[in-house]
Amino acid sequence: RSRSPATRRTFRCESRGPCSDGTPSVRHARKRREKAIGEGRVVYVRNLSSDMSSRELKRRFEVFGEIVECQVLTRSKRGEKYG
């Protein structure tokens, strides 16, 4: 039995500039991400150390294959990493 959440969460824009939802590249990236989630190619890693960066996490997992996208999510007010 899968322990994946029944509903999919949407993530806020992580870019440094303003979010733009209408551009073709943003729509394409969103479709790619949704397809990857649907195919079960998304991995969630818990209990990351507070100094873990996306670059370091990607480096550690590249030994298992190509990494298309890597994000380290943080809680906005505390900066605590959670996945």
VOPAGU-2260 file (C-alpha; in pm, 1 decimal, decimal comma):
REM VOPAGU-2260
SITE   aa  ch    i         X         Y         Z
SITE  ARG   A    0       0,0       0,0       0,0
SITE  SER   A    1     135,7     338,6     -96,3
SITE  ARG   A    2     202,3     590,9     177,7
SITE  SER   A    3     197,3     879,7     -67,6
SITE  PRO   A    4     -45,2    1159,5      12,7
SITE  ALA   A    5    -383,0    1119,2    -155,4
SITE  THR   A    6    -380,9    1480,2    -270,4
SITE  ARG   A    7    -101,7    1654,3    -449,8
SITE  ARG   A    8      40,8    1965,7    -296,2
SITE  THR   A    9     129,0    2263,6    -507,7
SITE  PHE   A   10     448,6    2444,8    -426,3
SITE  ARG   A   11     493,2    2816,6    -435,9
SITE  CYS   A   12     726,4    2972,7    -685,5
SITE  GLU   A   13    1085,4    2925,5    -569,7
SITE  SER   A   14    1249,0    3157,2    -822,1
SITE  ARG   A   15    1423,3    3475,6    -717,0
SITE  GLY   A   16    1212,3    3689,7    -948,2
SITE  PRO   A   17     836,5    3730,6    -954,5
SITE  CYS   A   18     628,8    3422,1   -1034,4
SITE  SER   A   19     486,4    3414,1   -1382,2
SITE  ASP   A   20     230,3    3144,1   -1445,3
SITE  GLY   A   21     148,6    3220,6   -1806,8
SITE  THR   A   22     479,6    3185,4   -1988,7
SITE  PRO   A   23     528,1    2877,0   -2207,0
SITE  SER   A   24     844,4    2771,3   -2022,1
SITE  VAL   A   25     666,6    2783,9   -1684,5
SITE  ARG   A   26     370,5    2586,4   -1820,8
SITE  HIS   A   27     607,4    2329,6   -1973,2
SITE  ALA   A   28     799,4    2291,6   -1646,2
SITE  ARG   A   29     473,8    2247,7   -1452,7
SITE  LYS   A   30     353,4    1977,2   -1694,9
SITE  ARG   A   31     689,2    1796,8   -1670,0
SITE  ARG   A   32     672,8    1805,7   -1290,2
SITE  GLU   A   33     312,5    1679,0   -1282,0
SITE  LYS   A   34     401,5    1396,6   -1521,7
SITE  ALA   A   35     698,1    1295,0   -1305,0
SITE  ILE   A   36     477,4    1287,4    -995,6
SITE  GLY   A   37     216,1    1079,4   -1177,5
SITE  GLU   A   38     480,4     831,0   -1292,2
SITE  GLY   A   39     621,6     793,5    -942,0
SITE  ARG   A   40     960,7     944,3   -1026,3
SITE  VAL   A   41     957,8    1193,0    -739,4
SITE  VAL   A   42    1155,5    1111,7    -425,3
SITE  TYR   A   43    1091,5    1281,7     -92,1
SITE  VAL   A   44    1383,9    1282,7     152,2
SITE  ARG   A   45    1312,5    1360,1     518,1
SITE  ASN   A   46    1525,1    1472,0     811,6
SITE  LEU   A   47    1774,8    1678,3     615,7
SITE  SER   A   48    2045,9    1853,4     811,4
SITE  SER   A   49    2004,5    2226,9     853,4
SITE  ASP   A   50    2304,7    2297,6     628,5
SITE  MET   A   51    2193,4    2072,2     338,7
SITE  SER   A   52    2172,7    2256,3       6,1
SITE  SER   A   53    2000,6    2151,3    -315,4
SITE  ARG   A   54    2342,4    2125,5    -480,4
SITE  GLU   A   55    2477,7    1891,1    -211,0
SITE  LEU   A   56    2163,8    1674,7    -209,4
SITE  LYS   A   57    2180,5    1642,4    -587,8
SITE  ARG   A   58    2550,3    1550,8    -572,8
SITE  ARG   A   59    2479,2    1273,4    -323,2
SITE  PHE   A   60    2197,3    1120,5    -528,4
SITE  GLU   A   61    2364,9    1146,8    -871,2
SITE  VAL   A   62    2546,4     818,9    -806,2
SITE  PHE   A   63    2206,3     647,9    -857,0
SITE  GLY   A   64    2129,9     815,8   -1190,6
SITE  GLU   A   65    2044,7    1144,2   -1356,8
SITE  ILE   A   66    1872,2    1403,2   -1136,4
SITE  VAL   A   67    1635,3    1623,0   -1336,3
SITE  GLU   A   68    1534,6    1859,0   -1056,0
SITE  CYS   A   69    1630,6    1891,5    -691,7
SITE  GLN   A   70    1468,2    2118,8    -433,4
SITE  VAL   A   71    1530,4    2153,3     -62,2
SITE  LEU   A   72    1211,5    2291,4      90,7
SITE  THR   A   73    1219,0    2518,5     393,4
SITE  ARG   A   74     962,1    2646,6     634,9
SITE  SER   A   75     932,9    3014,5     551,6
SITE  LYS   A   76     959,6    3173,7     895,6
SITE  ARG   A   77    1218,5    2948,0    1058,2
SITE  GLY   A   78    1423,1    2845,4     755,2
SITE  GLU   A   79    1406,2    2485,7     883,3
SITE  LYS   A   80    1452,3    2229,0     606,6
SITE  TYR   A   81    1182,6    1964,6     584,4
SITE  GLY   A   82    1220,2    1782,1     255,0
